[in-house]
Each structure stands twice: as C-alpha cells, then as structure tokens.
Amino acid sequence: MKRLSAAIMASLALASAAVAQIGPQPAPAAAVAFHIGAFSAWSLHDAQFAAPNDSTTFGVGQTKSDVDAVLQAADAPTDRILLSVNVLLVKTPGHVMLFDTGLGAGLHGGLLDSLALTGVKPDEVSDIWITHSHADHIGGLAAGGKLIFANAKIRMSSKEWTFMQGQNPSLSAIVAPKVATFEPGAAVIPGVTPISLPGHTPGHVGYQIGLGGARLLDIGDMAHSSIISLAKPEWTVQFDVDKAAGKTTRRNELTRLAATHGRVYAPHFPYPGVGEVVTNGAGFAWKPATLK
C-alpha cells in the first residue's frame, strides 16, 4: 500500500509543480443522474481542490492582478482557484463504464461512496476509459496492490499507456493485465469515440459519448478552471506537459464547442460538470446544464 501510495503521489506531483500547495479535500458523496440520448449517465463527485492564486498553476507568467481581474469578473474568490474532481458513469447496452477513476481513497477520493448511490458495484463495471494518467484520474484504479474494478477493461490511448508506464511503473504493473489500448479518432465500441486533445499529456484524449444527435464530450483536462481556462485559453497552465500544444488545443476546441453548442462533461468544473461552452468576448464562459 505504501509503495502504491507513493506512486500515486509521484504521479500527482507530475501534474503540477505546485502540488505541495494543492490539497485534495473530501467531498460529500453525490451522484447526479442524466441522459445522453438513450444512455443513462451519472456524474459522481470524488473530491475538491483549492489551488493557490499565485501564478504558479494558472496564468503562469501573468501578474496576480491579471488573474484577479478574471476571477472578480466571475464573482469568484481571488485567493484561490477552486477545482472539482468528477467522474462520469455511463450505462449502455452491454457496458457499465467509468470515465476516469478519481484520486482514490488514499488521497481523499470519494468515488466509491458516490458510485454506491447509483446501485452499481465495483465488480459490475465493465470498462474504464482513461483520459490521461495523472493521479487524479487513475488513483482510483487500485488499492493495496489490487484492482478495485476487478472485471473492467482499462482503456487508454497507446501513447498514454507508454507514458504511464514510464511515469508510474508500480501502478502500471498492477493494471497491465487489464489494459486495452486504442488509437484516437474511431469508435472503440458503439457510442464511445476517443478524440485526441493533445498538450496536457502525450496521449491525452477526450471521449465523444452517445449515438445519433444526442452526444456529450468528456474533455478530460483540456480545460481545468471553468473561469480562467475559458476566459483566457492562451494563458499557460502548469499542469500541461506540452504547454504550447495545450494552448492551441484549448482555443481550437473551445471555439468548436461554442460554435456547435456541443454538450460537455468537464471533470474539474464545478460539480456536476455538465454544461455548454459559450462565447464571451474574446474568450469563453461556462453555462451549466439543468439536470433532471
């Protein structure tokens, strides 16, 4: 357990040079139900983060007053930048699927408590789709050296699997027998198509979920803050491995989403993280969905 926890912490450190200043906090168990066409879905609450507003994480290279102005315009606190950790559960014919697995209980992740509210048991999960291999997305895969979702295929892009094995060999060894890789751009199963969203990690992807006209895009970590990432998509984010590619991907994808009014699932936006990106001046803004 100590070895695995150390590996997870190392992975989280890779996500941010300021990790020591970012504290994952427990969140109350929550599962908000909605539909993606004929598919049943739930947004599961895993944890909360509070990143310091000191230009080391968001707005790297900007002054604090620059970042303050963006936060103030959204009536948000200026001493910290709040992020949620959300996990998507989707049921389709023959599949019970999680999109990422949150932090894991060792880092205050509450995914299993939230999952229990849906009536789904861990051994009923058939597929886990990984957007990328930072700890707040893969930490819930295993505990005590054992898989938590013992019957699930763990699906990720081939490029991300290579990256994960180099960065987190301990966890990679545990999950390896269950890993199934893919190349983004084509449906892997009916209703799930991985979309390349480069920049955050080498093999970072989003997932287009749904059939016909009813679709939702899980953007992974293409954007983190529902305020700063949208208002200023060209600002540097410390989390991104390839910062130039991350900026380009953010601007291009946000432009497309605003133009098409595509429905979005954002793992780090305010829970439950379902909504729409809209144009707002030279940038964008978040329009949460009303879920029933």
Wavefront OBJ file of the C-alpha trace (Angstrom):
o trace
v 0.000 0.000 0.000
v 2.829 2.395 0.855
v 4.506 1.671 -2.471
v 1.312 2.310 -4.429
v 0.508 5.483 -2.467
v 3.987 6.786 -3.188
v 3.496 6.084 -6.893
v 0.186 7.923 -6.903
v 1.706 10.899 -5.117
v 4.545 10.956 -7.634
v 2.016 10.986 -10.468
v 0.148 13.852 -8.835
v 3.398 15.762 -8.499
v 3.899 15.409 -12.237
v 0.589 17.166 -12.747
v 1.772 20.318 -11.006
v 4.985 21.824 -9.760
v 2.888 23.382 -7.015
v 1.454 20.093 -5.783
v 2.571 20.750 -2.203
v 0.274 23.764 -2.167
v -2.736 21.977 -3.653
v -4.760 19.936 -1.217
v -7.324 17.382 -2.323
v -10.233 17.587 0.091
v -13.014 15.050 0.686
v -16.347 15.850 -0.924
v -19.781 14.627 0.146
v -20.900 11.568 -1.818
v -23.047 12.670 -4.739
v -24.428 11.120 -7.926
v -26.443 13.311 -10.292
v -28.340 11.347 -12.935
v -28.970 12.486 -16.518
v -29.234 11.001 -20.007
v -27.124 11.053 -23.162
v -29.859 10.113 -25.588
v -30.774 6.523 -24.739
v -27.748 6.106 -22.456
v -28.128 6.512 -18.692
v -25.407 8.601 -17.061
v -24.370 9.898 -13.654
v -21.857 12.499 -12.579
v -20.048 11.206 -9.488
v -18.331 13.581 -7.068
v -14.861 12.457 -5.995
v -13.061 15.399 -4.320
v -12.263 19.096 -4.329
v -9.025 21.008 -4.940
v -8.050 24.541 -3.973
v -5.084 25.794 -5.993
v -3.361 28.979 -4.767
v -3.758 32.043 -6.951
v -0.057 32.827 -7.141
v 0.635 32.438 -10.895
v 2.368 29.092 -10.414
v -0.543 26.952 -11.601
v -2.946 29.070 -13.676
v -1.910 32.199 -15.516
v 1.765 31.290 -15.325
v 3.687 34.389 -16.338
v 0.735 36.692 -15.664
v 0.547 39.069 -12.726
v -1.731 38.277 -9.813
v -3.770 41.356 -10.666
v -4.346 39.938 -14.167
v -5.718 36.708 -12.700
v -7.647 38.574 -10.010
v -9.479 40.564 -12.676
v -10.677 37.392 -14.406
v -11.830 35.840 -11.136
v -13.546 39.035 -9.973
v -15.457 39.287 -13.255
v -16.952 35.871 -12.428
v -17.641 36.816 -8.778
v -15.149 34.163 -7.658
v -12.662 34.292 -4.753
v -9.268 35.726 -5.672
v -7.124 33.982 -3.046
v -7.579 30.506 -4.537
v -8.785 28.713 -7.645
v -11.378 26.057 -6.942
v -11.465 22.811 -8.912
v -13.756 19.825 -8.590
v -12.838 16.205 -9.268
v -15.718 14.498 -11.059
v -16.058 11.026 -12.583
v -18.563 10.052 -15.261
v -20.579 6.813 -15.128
v -22.430 5.704 -18.280
v -24.575 2.631 -18.931
v -25.062 1.414 -22.493
v -26.333 -1.952 -23.769
v -23.779 -4.472 -22.518
v -21.494 -1.945 -20.825
v -21.210 -0.217 -17.445
v -18.492 2.386 -17.910
v -16.464 4.801 -15.823
v -14.593 7.659 -17.429
v -11.517 8.032 -15.187
v -11.414 6.931 -11.546
v -10.552 9.991 -9.477
v -7.917 10.180 -6.759
v -8.514 7.006 -4.817
v -9.353 6.738 -1.134
v -5.726 7.216 -0.095
v -5.872 10.781 -1.416
v -9.357 11.558 -0.077
v -11.222 10.450 -3.200
v -14.847 9.538 -2.591
v -15.672 7.836 -5.895
v -16.757 4.535 -4.349
v -19.179 6.245 -1.963
v -20.679 8.210 -4.850
v -20.824 5.118 -7.054
v -22.735 3.283 -4.322
v -25.515 5.854 -4.587
v -26.210 4.623 -8.141
v -26.562 0.979 -7.086
v -23.574 -0.026 -9.242
v -20.990 -2.248 -7.545
v -17.279 -2.047 -8.475
v -17.279 -5.580 -9.920
v -20.143 -4.613 -12.253
v -18.044 -2.006 -14.076
v -17.093 -3.427 -17.479
v -14.975 -0.622 -18.962
v -12.831 2.195 -17.582
v -11.902 4.876 -20.101
v -8.837 6.877 -19.074
v -8.436 10.395 -20.441
v -4.846 10.549 -19.171
v -2.621 9.136 -16.454
v -2.357 11.888 -13.844
v -3.164 10.678 -10.339
v -6.476 12.495 -10.009
v -7.714 10.390 -12.949
v -6.099 6.994 -12.274
v -5.655 6.966 -8.490
v -8.895 5.049 -8.041
v -7.792 2.103 -10.187
v -6.140 0.126 -7.408
v -5.575 -0.038 -3.657
v -3.331 -2.281 -1.602
v -1.797 -3.679 -4.766
v -5.166 -4.920 -6.088
v -7.545 -3.692 -8.749
v -10.675 -2.021 -7.416
v -12.738 -2.713 -10.544
v -11.655 -6.311 -10.972
v -13.758 -7.133 -14.050
v -13.189 -3.955 -16.045
v -11.077 -3.423 -19.128
v -8.897 -0.352 -18.642
v -8.887 1.534 -21.919
v -6.490 4.340 -22.859
v -4.632 5.599 -25.880
v -1.496 3.650 -26.784
v 0.596 6.795 -26.443
v -0.750 7.462 -22.945
v -0.126 3.872 -21.856
v 3.516 4.226 -22.894
v 3.706 7.496 -20.950
v 2.065 5.982 -17.870
v 4.447 3.020 -17.754
v 7.412 5.391 -17.705
v 5.949 7.715 -15.088
v 4.154 5.292 -12.776
v 5.645 1.793 -13.128
v 4.200 0.459 -9.845
v 0.575 1.155 -10.733
v 1.206 0.202 -14.368
v 2.345 -3.263 -13.314
v -0.895 -3.796 -11.366
v -3.227 -2.695 -14.146
v -1.275 -4.092 -17.131
v -3.263 -7.351 -17.492
v -6.448 -5.340 -17.907
v -5.182 -2.568 -20.199
v -6.558 -2.354 -23.747
v -5.118 0.429 -25.877
v -6.553 2.251 -28.886
v -5.694 4.930 -31.420
v -7.963 8.005 -31.148
v -10.360 9.007 -33.895
v -12.640 5.998 -34.371
v -15.349 4.415 -32.240
v -13.946 1.685 -29.982
v -17.410 0.439 -29.031
v -20.756 1.806 -30.244
v -21.270 5.174 -28.626
v -17.697 5.839 -27.430
v -15.176 7.565 -29.686
v -11.828 8.778 -28.300
v -10.829 12.252 -29.517
v -7.195 13.370 -29.468
v -6.797 16.529 -27.352
v -3.013 16.949 -27.234
v -0.962 19.058 -24.870
v -1.882 18.055 -21.347
v -0.068 14.706 -21.557
v 1.392 12.930 -24.608
v -1.659 10.712 -25.144
v -4.408 12.820 -23.598
v -7.843 12.206 -25.108
v -11.443 13.230 -24.634
v -14.407 10.949 -25.286
v -17.369 11.601 -27.561
v -20.191 9.645 -25.944
v -23.580 8.913 -27.491
v -25.259 7.866 -30.710
v -27.032 9.939 -33.333
v -27.642 13.556 -32.396
v -27.521 13.081 -28.611
v -23.863 13.327 -27.666
v -21.615 14.551 -24.912
v -17.869 15.255 -24.981
v -15.835 14.394 -21.883
v -12.989 16.900 -22.277
v -10.688 15.384 -19.656
v -8.111 18.021 -18.700
v -8.296 20.036 -21.895
v -9.575 22.783 -19.557
v -9.311 22.825 -15.754
v -10.866 26.016 -14.422
v -14.375 26.858 -15.618
v -13.369 30.511 -15.263
v -9.704 31.013 -16.181
v -9.285 28.206 -18.741
v -12.276 29.523 -20.682
v -11.780 33.266 -20.335
v -8.055 33.042 -21.127
v -7.388 29.829 -23.081
v -3.937 31.043 -24.177
v -2.672 31.507 -20.636
v -0.088 28.936 -19.597
v -1.232 26.105 -17.311
v 1.469 24.453 -15.225
v -0.283 21.073 -15.476
v 0.269 20.817 -19.269
v 3.275 18.762 -20.366
v 3.355 20.474 -23.774
v 2.207 23.968 -22.902
v 2.169 25.334 -26.462
v 0.063 22.414 -27.699
v -2.236 22.764 -24.696
v -2.955 26.400 -25.554
v -3.660 25.585 -29.197
v -5.932 22.676 -28.305
v -7.873 24.770 -25.783
v -8.500 27.650 -28.172
v -9.437 25.423 -31.115
v -11.670 23.034 -29.174
v -13.434 25.763 -27.204
v -14.096 27.632 -30.444
v -15.604 24.484 -31.961
v -17.719 23.691 -28.915
v -19.089 27.236 -28.698
v -19.969 27.194 -32.395
v -21.693 23.811 -32.294
v -23.313 24.187 -28.838
v -21.953 20.765 -28.003
v -22.775 19.299 -24.610
v -19.689 18.954 -22.406
v -18.592 16.959 -19.391
v -15.694 18.635 -17.582
v -14.100 16.594 -14.768
v -12.682 19.665 -12.993
v -15.510 22.162 -13.472
v -17.961 22.824 -10.633
v -19.868 19.647 -9.817
v -21.683 18.055 -11.609
v -19.589 19.407 -14.519
v -22.184 19.114 -17.285
v -22.930 22.102 -19.496
v -22.066 24.116 -22.553
v -19.253 26.433 -23.634
v -20.429 29.830 -24.883
v -18.575 32.725 -26.472
v -17.816 35.616 -24.116
v -15.929 38.486 -25.721
v -12.521 37.294 -26.902
v -12.837 34.201 -24.722
v -15.474 31.821 -23.495
v -17.689 31.123 -20.483
v -19.329 28.119 -18.876
v -23.082 27.581 -18.983
v -24.028 24.778 -16.556
v -26.792 22.443 -17.680
v -30.014 21.999 -15.749
v -30.112 18.297 -14.986
v -33.238 16.384 -14.013
l 1 2 3 4 5 6 7 8 9 10 11 12 13 14 15 16 17 18 19 20 21 22 23 24 25 26 27 28 29 30 31 32 33 34 35 36 37 38 39 40 41 42 43 44 45 46 47 48 49 50 51 52 53 54 55 56 57 58 59 60 61 62 63 64 65 66 67 68 69 70 71 72 73 74 75 76 77 78 79 80 81 82 83 84 85 86 87 88 89 90 91 92 93 94 95 96 97 98 99 100 101 102 103 104 105 106 107 108 109 110 111 112 113 114 115 116 117 118 119 120 121 122 123 124 125 126 127 128 129 130 131 132 133 134 135 136 137 138 139 140 141 142 143 144 145 146 147 148 149 150 151 152 153 154 155 156 157 158 159 160 161 162 163 164 165 166 167 168 169 170 171 172 173 174 175 176 177 178 179 180 181 182 183 184 185 186 187 188 189 190 191 192 193 194 195 196 197 198 199 200 201 202 203 204 205 206 207 208 209 210 211 212 213 214 215 216 217 218 219 220 221 222 223 224 225 226 227 228 229 230 231 232 233 234 235 236 237 238 239 240 241 242 243 244 245 246 247 248 249 250 251 252 253 254 255 256 257 258 259 260 261 262 263 264 265 266 267 268 269 270 271 272 273 274 275 276 277 278 279 280 281 282 283 284 285 286 287 288 289 290 291 292
